[in-house]
Amino acid sequence: MSTSTFDAIKATSTRLATDLEAALDADVMAILGPIVPGAEHKVRDAAELTTNRRRKLAVVLSTPGGVVEIAERMVGVLRHHYSEVIFVVPDVAMSAGTVFAMSGDAIMMSYFSCLGPIDPQVQRGGTLVPALSYLVQYNRLIQKASNGTLNTAEYAMLTKLDLAELHKFEEARELSISLLVKWLTTYKFKDWKITETTKKAVTQADREARAKDIAEKLADHQLWHSHGRGIPMQVLVNDLKLKIDDYRKDPDVAGKIDHYFSFLTDLIEKQNIPHLVHTRQFL
């Protein structure tokens, strides 16, 4: 990429980010791509370079997921610099991306946006694999073995499964659930004071119970059937009872989100960038 091309890209992306910041009254940080080691360093560098910082940050997030421990580190960075963090999901935030988004004080989506099951991904043979798929398969084989219906091929599969690795998968699942419960309770549910139907005072135990119910449903492989299945805003609101703000209700905000996100996704595709973190002062 030539210097003149980079300068033009930087100028346009800065302008679009600044326009969105004015519309949301928040600093804007885009995080696009998988949540893998190294992403947290970009987020830290971008946050530390931001000057004239507002108290609120809007994270424009698009990710297929990744490693939940990296999401945890990114949350630590963002909360160190900002007292309020909201997540804007124009497209998808899957798996660890869903857990990450649940650390926000608010989540903004549209009818097209999707979160996903919190099926954590772990490193296996140099690649990321969905942990719950292995656990479901292992439990199925164990059940068949206890029933005496395990065939020879399935027995061979069972003996190849590494128990230490399965324990690692279980720990990844429990970490995803515990982080989601912690973050929902601490941030998103902090202003939930009275129940909508009975008008009763909401206790800390109520917040934790609601958060745990949402986490367990998002972690239920039998409910969603697929690691890559998108869960749209309507299902999150109606079935999981999760409050989501529909940004398309404000055409001005929606237009600025669309322009900013489209420009960055086009940049990623044309320049073959695997992971991008962007602010008005960081590219």
ZAMARGU-4260 file (C-alpha; in steps of 0.2 Angstrom, whole numbers, plus 5000, padded with zeros to 4 digits):
<rodrens>
0) 5000/5000/5000 | 5007/5017/4995 | 5009/5031/5007 | 4996/5042/4998 | 4983/5027/4998
5) 4986/5024/5017 | 4984/5043/5021 | 4968/5043/5011 | 4961/5028/5020 | 4966/5035/5037
10) 4958/5051/5033 | 4942/5043/5028 | 4941/5031/5042 | 4945/5045/5054 | 4931/5056/5047
15) 4918/5041/5048 | 4923/5037/5066 | 4922/5055/5071 | 4905/5056/5064 | 4899/5041/5073
20) 4906/5047/5089 | 4896/5063/5088 | 4880/5053/5085 | 4883/5041/5099 | 4892/5054/5111
25) 4905/5041/5114 | 4923/5037/5108 | 4922/5023/5095 | 4933/5008/5093 | 4930/4995/5079
30) 4936/4977/5083 | 4934/4967/5067 | 4941/4949/5065 | 4944/4933/5076 | 4947/4935/5095
35) 4965/4927/5095 | 4981/4931/5104 | 4988/4948/5098 | 4971/4956/5097 | 4972/4962/5115
40) 4988/4971/5112 | 4980/4981/5097 | 4965/4985/5109 | 4977/4991/5122 | 4988/5001/5110
45) 4972/5009/5103 | 4965/5014/5120 | 4981/5021/5126 | 4983/5032/5111 | 4966/5040/5112
50) 4967/5058/5118 | 4952/5069/5124 | 4944/5053/5130 | 4926/5053/5134 | 4919/5043/5148
55) 4909/5031/5136 | 4916/5020/5123 | 4906/5012/5109 | 4914/4996/5102 | 4909/4992/5084
60) 4911/4973/5085 | 4911/4960/5071 | 4919/4943/5075 | 4917/4924/5071 | 4923/4921/5089
65) 4939/4915/5096 | 4948/4913/5113 | 4937/4918/5128 | 4953/4922/5139 | 4958/4935/5126
70) 4941/4943/5127 | 4943/4944/5146 | 4959/4953/5143 | 4951/4965/5131 | 4937/4969/5144
75) 4950/4973/5157 | 4958/4985/5145 | 4942/4994/5140 | 4936/4995/5158 | 4953/5002/5164
80) 4950/5017/5152 | 4931/5019/5151 | 4918/5020/5164 | 4904/5015/5152 | 4906/5003/5137
85) 4892/4999/5124 | 4893/4986/5110 | 4887/4990/5092 | 4885/4974/5082 | 4881/4978/5064
90) 4884/4960/5058 | 4889/4945/5069 | 4898/4943/5086 | 4899/4924/5089 | 4905/4913/5102
95) 4918/4922/5112 | 4912/4938/5103 | 4895/4935/5112 | 4903/4933/5129 | 4913/4949/5125
100) 4898/4959/5120 | 4889/4954/5136 | 4902/4964/5146 | 4894/4980/5139 | 4882/4992/5148
105) 4872/4991/5133 | 4871/4981/5116 | 4865/4989/5100 | 4860/4978/5086 | 4848/4978/5071
110) 4836/4965/5064 | 4851/4958/5053 | 4863/4957/5068 | 4867/4941/5077 | 4875/4935/5092
115) 4879/4916/5094 | 4880/4901/5106 | 4894/4903/5119 | 4903/4888/5113 | 4921/4892/5117
120) 4935/4888/5105 | 4951/4881/5111 | 4968/4878/5103 | 4969/4860/5096 | 4983/4856/5084
125) 4987/4874/5080 | 4968/4878/5075 | 4953/4883/5085 | 4940/4870/5088 | 4923/4872/5096
130) 4924/4864/5114 | 4906/4859/5116 | 4906/4848/5100 | 4919/4837/5108 | 4910/4837/5125
135) 4893/4832/5117 | 4901/4818/5107 | 4910/4812/5122 | 4895/4812/5133 | 4885/4803/5119
140) 4898/4789/5118 | 4899/4787/5137 | 4880/4785/5137 | 4880/4772/5123 | 4894/4763/5133
145) 4883/4763/5149 | 4869/4756/5139 | 4879/4743/5130 | 4875/4749/5113 | 4893/4756/5108
150) 4899/4748/5092 | 4917/4745/5087 | 4920/4761/5078 | 4912/4771/5092 | 4923/4762/5104
155) 4939/4766/5094 | 4933/4785/5094 | 4931/4785/5112 | 4948/4778/5116 | 4956/4791/5106
160) 4948/4805/5116 | 4961/4813/5128 | 4953/4815/5145 | 4965/4830/5150 | 4960/4838/5134
165) 4941/4835/5138 | 4944/4843/5155 | 4952/4858/5146 | 4936/4859/5136 | 4925/4858/5151
170) 4935/4872/5159 | 4933/4883/5144 | 4914/4881/5144 | 4913/4885/5163 | 4924/4900/5160
175) 4913/4907/5147 | 4897/4904/5158 | 4905/4912/5173 | 4912/4927/5164 | 4895/4930/5155
180) 4886/4929/5172 | 4899/4941/5180 | 4898/4954/5167 | 4879/4954/5164 | 4877/4956/5183
185) 4890/4969/5185 | 4887/4980/5170 | 4871/4977/5159 | 4860/4973/5174 | 4867/4986/5186
190) 4852/4998/5183 | 4839/4984/5184 | 4830/4990/5200 | 4812/4985/5198 | 4804/4970/5189
195) 4793/4975/5174 | 4778/4964/5178 | 4776/4963/5197 | 4786/4980/5200 | 4795/4971/5214
200) 4813/4977/5219 | 4827/4968/5210 | 4840/4960/5222 | 4858/4955/5218 | 4852/4937/5218
205) 4839/4941/5205 | 4852/4949/5194 | 4863/4934/5196 | 4849/4921/5193 | 4844/4930/5177
210) 4862/4931/5170 | 4864/4912/5174 | 4848/4908/5165 | 4854/4917/5149 | 4872/4910/5150
215) 4866/4892/5152 | 4854/4894/5137 | 4867/4902/5126 | 4879/4887/5131 | 4865/4874/5128
220) 4872/4864/5112 | 4855/4855/5111 | 4846/4871/5110 | 4856/4879/5095 | 4863/4863/5087
225) 4877/4872/5078 | 4892/4882/5084 | 4890/4894/5070 | 4871/4897/5071 | 4867/4915/5072
230) 4854/4921/5086 | 4845/4937/5079 | 4840/4951/5090 | 4822/4946/5090 | 4826/4929/5098
235) 4838/4937/5111 | 4824/4949/5116 | 4809/4937/5116 | 4816/4921/5121 | 4831/4925/5132
240) 4823/4941/5139 | 4839/4951/5135 | 4837/4970/5133 | 4844/4975/5116 | 4844/4993/5108
245) 4838/4993/5090 | 4850/5006/5082 | 4839/5006/5066 | 4826/5016/5076 | 4837/5031/5073
250) 4841/5033/5055 | 4855/5045/5057 | 4864/5033/5069 | 4861/5018/5058 | 4867/5027/5043
255) 4884/5032/5052 | 4886/5014/5058 | 4883/5007/5041 | 4895/5019/5032 | 4909/5016/5045
260) 4907/4997/5046 | 4906/4995/5027 | 4921/5006/5024 | 4931/4995/5037 | 4925/4978/5030
265) 4929/4984/5012 | 4947/4989/5018 | 4949/4972/5027 | 4944/4962/5011 | 4954/4972/4999
270) 4970/4973/5009 | 4968/4955/5016 | 4969/4961/5034 | 4965/4946/5046 | 4961/4957/5061
275) 4958/4976/5063 | 4957/4988/5077 | 4952/5006/5073 | 4949/5022/5082 | 4950/5040/5075
280) 4969/5039/5081 | 4974/5021/5078 | 4974/5011/5062
</rodrens>
